Amino acid sequence: MEPPELSTRLRYLNESAHLLATTAPTTSRYLMSRHNALMYDSKIELSESQKKKACGACGTIMILGWEATLQTEVRSKKGKAARKEREAAGYVRTMVYTCGTCSKKTRFPTSISKPIRRKKAALSSTSTSTAPAPASAPQSQSNDSSTPSKKAPKRKSRKKGVLDAILARSQAPQATSSGFGLDLSDFMRKS
């Protein structure tokens, strides 16, 4: 086949398999396996996203929670040298897609870097040395404001202010949405 016909046929098989995935899963599997076979015969490599969307063995469209499951696993090597190597490189996790029909597992390595942790003393010394202090503010005042005891009341009052604003905003539409300004209690009052 020439390339335009091949791409049209591959697109048709892929889209029809995805359309029939929930209504006719066996037909969908057959169409997807034909799609994969045609790509293999044409020596076209499946992209990573296509490998995640459909099982390479049986052609099942992998809908997470219905036809497939997703798990993460961390493979560990034994020994101190391997642990030091892992810590230097960061965590290496693998996303494992498991087909619900044939139980084939497809693994995709993901690199998640380890978060950088600094000590508080080192963090405060780098922040004061890199950020210039304002000329009008004395140095002792900036040190006092960075202590956790001073920040806690400010944080608490800010949260309270935000919560009060949200509460006022939610009560305002209730008062104006009553229509004519009358309530059931207005009719129940005796004049």
Order of alpha helices (4+ residues) and beta strands (2+ residues): alpha-alpha-alpha-beta-alpha-beta-beta-alpha-alpha-alpha-alpha
